[in-house]
């Protein structure tokens, strides 16, 4: 009979330990989810830039002499006259750009757009996996808390949703 009072206590302690481990894992997964959300947002912003660049190239073809607004930073623009619409400077990274014809620039932008779409899909898929794992962990934490009579315990901090 002396063993009976210890078993529920041991079970509660084991549940608390598992809850602590699950909570630590949930925190890691929440960090991963936040990182994937940030990567998705950045990739979507880059996609918007690529789309805008492609649209400009389409619309400026053969428009030599047209007046255009050129961004100078901080939401400011200056008026300029387009002297050439047949060549484009395209960044290749590390603050290096190359001069290419418009068709090659469209091709480069199109390839980058495809890569960006693929990255967004990958990040979104990975975020969904992390969110599924978070739901499973939170459900296990809820079950453990209820079973061990720890309602309102370790899982409270993990209740914020994705």
LOVEXGU-384380 format. One record per residue (C-alpha): residue number from 1; residue in three letters; x, y, z. Coordinates in steps of 0.05 Angstrom, whole numbers, plus 5000, padded with zeros to 4 digits. Each point is the difference from the previous one (the first is absolute). Example, Ala and Ser with C-alpha at 12.3 -4.5 7.8 and 13.67 -1.06 7.14 Angstrom:
BEGIN
@resi: 1, resn: ALA, px: 5246, py: 4910, pz: 5156 .
@resi: 2, resn: SER, px: 5027, py: 5069, pz: 4987 .
# end
This chain:
BEGIN
@resi: 1, resn: UNK, px: 5000, py: 5000, pz: 5000 .
@resi: 2, resn: UNK, px: 5057, py: 5047, pz: 5012 .
@resi: 3, resn: UNK, px: 5015, py: 4997, pz: 4926 .
@resi: 4, resn: UNK, px: 4932, py: 5028, pz: 4978 .
@resi: 5, resn: UNK, px: 5011, py: 5072, pz: 5023 .
@resi: 6, resn: UNK, px: 5067, py: 5003, pz: 4964 .
@resi: 7, resn: UNK, px: 4974, py: 4975, pz: 4933 .
@resi: 8, resn: UNK, px: 4954, py: 5058, pz: 4987 .
@resi: 9, resn: UNK, px: 5055, py: 5047, pz: 5022 .
@resi: 10, resn: UNK, px: 5050, py: 4965, pz: 4955 .
@resi: 11, resn: UNK, px: 4951, py: 5001, pz: 4943 .
@resi: 12, resn: UNK, px: 4988, py: 5075, pz: 5010 .
@resi: 13, resn: UNK, px: 5075, py: 5012, pz: 5003 .
@resi: 14, resn: UNK, px: 5011, py: 4960, pz: 4936 .
@resi: 15, resn: UNK, px: 4944, py: 5039, pz: 4967 .
@resi: 16, resn: UNK, px: 5031, py: 5066, pz: 5023 .
@resi: 17, resn: UNK, px: 5067, py: 4978, pz: 4971 .
@resi: 18, resn: UNK, px: 4969, py: 4980, pz: 4934 .
@resi: 19, resn: UNK, px: 4961, py: 5065, pz: 4998 .
@resi: 20, resn: UNK, px: 5065, py: 5039, pz: 5012 .
@resi: 21, resn: UNK, px: 5033, py: 4963, pz: 4942 .
@resi: 22, resn: UNK, px: 4940, py: 5011, pz: 4955 .
@resi: 23, resn: UNK, px: 4997, py: 5073, pz: 5019 .
@resi: 24, resn: UNK, px: 5074, py: 5008, pz: 4981 .
@resi: 25, resn: UNK, px: 4986, py: 4966, pz: 4933 .
@resi: 26, resn: UNK, px: 4940, py: 5044, pz: 4989 .
@resi: 27, resn: UNK, px: 5043, py: 5062, pz: 5010 .
@resi: 28, resn: UNK, px: 5050, py: 4975, pz: 4948 .
@resi: 29, resn: UNK, px: 4944, py: 4984, pz: 4951 .
@resi: 30, resn: UNK, px: 4969, py: 5069, pz: 5012 .
@resi: 31, resn: UNK, px: 5067, py: 5031, pz: 4983 .
@resi: 32, resn: UNK, px: 5003, py: 4959, pz: 4937 .
@resi: 33, resn: UNK, px: 4930, py: 5020, pz: 4980 .
@resi: 34, resn: UNK, px: 5017, py: 5073, pz: 5010 .
@resi: 35, resn: UNK, px: 5062, py: 4992, pz: 4958 .
@resi: 36, resn: UNK, px: 4961, py: 4967, pz: 4943 .
@resi: 37, resn: UNK, px: 4947, py: 5055, pz: 5003 .
@resi: 38, resn: UNK, px: 5055, py: 5052, pz: 4994 .
@resi: 39, resn: UNK, px: 5033, py: 4963, pz: 4942 .
@resi: 40, resn: UNK, px: 4932, py: 4996, pz: 4965 .
@resi: 41, resn: UNK, px: 4988, py: 5074, pz: 5009 .
@resi: 42, resn: UNK, px: 5069, py: 5018, pz: 4973 .
@resi: 43, resn: UNK, px: 4992, py: 4953, pz: 4940 .
@resi: 44, resn: UNK, px: 4931, py: 5030, pz: 4985 .
@resi: 45, resn: UNK, px: 5030, py: 5070, pz: 5002 .
@resi: 46, resn: UNK, px: 5055, py: 4978, pz: 4953 .
@resi: 47, resn: UNK, px: 4948, py: 4969, pz: 4954 .
@resi: 48, resn: UNK, px: 4963, py: 5066, pz: 4998 .
@resi: 49, resn: UNK, px: 5065, py: 5036, pz: 4981 .
@resi: 50, resn: UNK, px: 5014, py: 4950, pz: 4945 .
@resi: 51, resn: UNK, px: 4930, py: 5006, pz: 4973 .
@resi: 52, resn: UNK, px: 5005, py: 5076, pz: 4999 .
@resi: 53, resn: UNK, px: 5067, py: 4997, pz: 4965 .
@resi: 54, resn: UNK, px: 4972, py: 4953, pz: 4947 .
@resi: 55, resn: UNK, px: 4940, py: 5046, pz: 4990 .
@resi: 56, resn: UNK, px: 5045, py: 5061, pz: 4991 .
@resi: 57, resn: UNK, px: 5042, py: 4963, pz: 4948 .
@resi: 58, resn: UNK, px: 4938, py: 4981, pz: 4962 .
@resi: 59, resn: UNK, px: 4972, py: 5071, pz: 5001 .
@resi: 60, resn: UNK, px: 5064, py: 5037, pz: 4983 .
@resi: 61, resn: UNK, px: 5018, py: 4960, pz: 4938 .
@resi: 62, resn: UNK, px: 5010, py: 5050, pz: 4944 .
@resi: 63, resn: UNK, px: 4985, py: 5060, pz: 5044 .
@resi: 64, resn: UNK, px: 5065, py: 5039, pz: 4990 .
@resi: 65, resn: UNK, px: 4990, py: 5073, pz: 5019 .
@resi: 66, resn: UNK, px: 4942, py: 4985, pz: 5047 .
@resi: 67, resn: UNK, px: 4998, py: 5038, pz: 5066 .
@resi: 68, resn: UNK, px: 5004, py: 4953, pz: 5059 .
@resi: 69, resn: UNK, px: 5004, py: 5006, pz: 5076 .
@resi: 70, resn: UNK, px: 5064, py: 4971, pz: 5029 .
@resi: 71, resn: UNK, px: 5001, py: 4981, pz: 5073 .
@resi: 72, resn: UNK, px: 5056, py: 5033, pz: 5040 .
@resi: 73, resn: UNK, px: 4982, py: 4969, pz: 5068 .
@resi: 74, resn: UNK, px: 4956, py: 5017, pz: 5060 .
@resi: 75, resn: UNK, px: 4938, py: 5000, pz: 4957 .
@resi: 76, resn: UNK, px: 5028, py: 5056, pz: 4956 .
@resi: 77, resn: UNK, px: 5005, py: 5004, pz: 4924 .
@resi: 78, resn: UNK, px: 5030, py: 5044, pz: 4946 .
@resi: 79, resn: UNK, px: 4977, py: 5009, pz: 4929 .
@resi: 80, resn: UNK, px: 5046, py: 4974, pz: 4947 .
@resi: 81, resn: UNK, px: 4998, py: 4989, pz: 4925 .
@resi: 82, resn: UNK, px: 5013, py: 4929, pz: 4975 .
@resi: 83, resn: UNK, px: 5057, py: 5003, pz: 4951 .
@resi: 84, resn: UNK, px: 5006, py: 4925, pz: 4987 .
@resi: 85, resn: UNK, px: 4948, py: 4945, pz: 5010 .
@resi: 86, resn: UNK, px: 5040, py: 4944, pz: 4967 .
@resi: 87, resn: UNK, px: 5050, py: 4986, pz: 5056 .
@resi: 88, resn: UNK, px: 4990, py: 4985, pz: 5074 .
@resi: 89, resn: UNK, px: 5047, py: 4995, pz: 5060 .
@resi: 90, resn: UNK, px: 4983, py: 4937, pz: 5039 .
@resi: 91, resn: UNK, px: 5028, py: 4985, pz: 5069 .
@resi: 92, resn: UNK, px: 5037, py: 4934, pz: 5005 .
@resi: 93, resn: UNK, px: 5014, py: 5007, pz: 5074 .
@resi: 94, resn: UNK, px: 5054, py: 5028, pz: 5046 .
@resi: 95, resn: UNK, px: 4986, py: 5071, pz: 4974 .
@resi: 96, resn: UNK, px: 5020, py: 4978, pz: 4929 .
@resi: 97, resn: UNK, px: 4956, py: 5013, pz: 4939 .
@resi: 98, resn: UNK, px: 5006, py: 4980, pz: 4928 .
@resi: 99, resn: UNK, px: 4972, py: 5034, pz: 4938 .
@resi: 100, resn: UNK, px: 4956, py: 4957, pz: 4957 .
@resi: 101, resn: UNK, px: 4947, py: 5010, pz: 4947 .
@resi: 102, resn: UNK, px: 4928, py: 5005, pz: 5020 .
@resi: 103, resn: UNK, px: 4982, py: 4929, pz: 4980 .
@resi: 104, resn: UNK, px: 5057, py: 4971, pz: 5041 .
@resi: 105, resn: UNK, px: 4979, py: 5043, pz: 5059 .
@resi: 106, resn: UNK, px: 4929, py: 4974, pz: 4994 .
@resi: 107, resn: UNK, px: 5028, py: 4929, pz: 4998 .
@resi: 108, resn: UNK, px: 5041, py: 5012, pz: 5063 .
@resi: 109, resn: UNK, px: 4942, py: 5031, pz: 5036 .
@resi: 110, resn: UNK, px: 4954, py: 4943, pz: 4979 .
@resi: 111, resn: UNK, px: 5050, py: 4948, pz: 5026 .
@resi: 112, resn: UNK, px: 5005, py: 5037, pz: 5066 .
@resi: 113, resn: UNK, px: 4925, py: 5004, pz: 5004 .
@resi: 114, resn: UNK, px: 4994, py: 4925, pz: 4991 .
@resi: 115, resn: UNK, px: 5053, py: 4987, pz: 5053 .
@resi: 116, resn: UNK, px: 4964, py: 5047, pz: 5048 .
@resi: 117, resn: UNK, px: 4933, py: 4966, pz: 4988 .
@resi: 118, resn: UNK, px: 5033, py: 4933, pz: 5015 .
@resi: 119, resn: UNK, px: 5031, py: 5028, pz: 5064 .
@resi: 120, resn: UNK, px: 4932, py: 5027, pz: 5023 .
@resi: 121, resn: UNK, px: 4968, py: 4933, pz: 4988 .
@resi: 122, resn: UNK, px: 5056, py: 4965, pz: 5038 .
@resi: 123, resn: UNK, px: 4997, py: 5048, pz: 5059 .
@resi: 124, resn: UNK, px: 4924, py: 4995, pz: 5002 .
@resi: 125, resn: UNK, px: 5003, py: 4924, pz: 5000 .
@resi: 126, resn: UNK, px: 5052, py: 4999, pz: 5055 .
@resi: 127, resn: UNK, px: 4960, py: 5050, pz: 5041 .
@resi: 128, resn: UNK, px: 4939, py: 4955, pz: 4994 .
@resi: 129, resn: UNK, px: 5042, py: 4941, pz: 5026 .
@resi: 130, resn: UNK, px: 5024, py: 5040, pz: 5059 .
@resi: 131, resn: UNK, px: 4929, py: 5024, pz: 5016 .
@resi: 132, resn: UNK, px: 4975, py: 4928, pz: 4997 .
@resi: 133, resn: UNK, px: 5054, py: 4980, pz: 5049 .
@resi: 134, resn: UNK, px: 4982, py: 5058, pz: 5045 .
@resi: 135, resn: UNK, px: 4927, py: 4979, pz: 5001 .
@resi: 136, resn: UNK, px: 5020, py: 4928, pz: 5017 .
@resi: 137, resn: UNK, px: 5047, py: 5023, pz: 5056 .
@resi: 138, resn: UNK, px: 4947, py: 5046, pz: 5029 .
@resi: 139, resn: UNK, px: 4948, py: 4945, pz: 4998 .
@resi: 140, resn: UNK, px: 5048, py: 4953, pz: 5036 .
@resi: 141, resn: UNK, px: 5014, py: 5054, pz: 5052 .
@resi: 142, resn: UNK, px: 4925, py: 5011, pz: 5011 .
@resi: 143, resn: UNK, px: 4989, py: 4925, pz: 5007 .
@resi: 144, resn: UNK, px: 5058, py: 4993, pz: 5050 .
@resi: 145, resn: UNK, px: 4977, py: 5060, pz: 5040 .
@resi: 146, resn: UNK, px: 4929, py: 4973, pz: 5005 .
@resi: 147, resn: UNK, px: 5023, py: 4930, pz: 5017 .
@resi: 148, resn: UNK, px: 5048, py: 5023, pz: 5054 .
@resi: 149, resn: UNK, px: 4953, py: 5052, pz: 5028 .
@resi: 150, resn: UNK, px: 5047, py: 5056, pz: 4979 .
@resi: 151, resn: UNK, px: 4949, py: 5044, pz: 4964 .
@resi: 152, resn: UNK, px: 5026, py: 5070, pz: 4991 .
@resi: 153, resn: UNK, px: 5072, py: 4976, pz: 5010 .
@resi: 154, resn: UNK, px: 5057, py: 4997, pz: 4951 .
@resi: 155, resn: UNK, px: 4957, py: 5004, pz: 4938 .
@resi: 156, resn: UNK, px: 4973, py: 5071, pz: 5013 .
@resi: 157, resn: UNK, px: 5062, py: 5031, pz: 4969 .
@resi: 158, resn: UNK, px: 4993, py: 4956, pz: 4939 .
@resi: 159, resn: UNK, px: 4928, py: 5017, pz: 4984 .
@resi: 160, resn: UNK, px: 5014, py: 5057, pz: 4953 .
@resi: 161, resn: UNK, px: 4982, py: 4977, pz: 4931 .
@resi: 162, resn: UNK, px: 5039, py: 5007, pz: 4935 .
# end
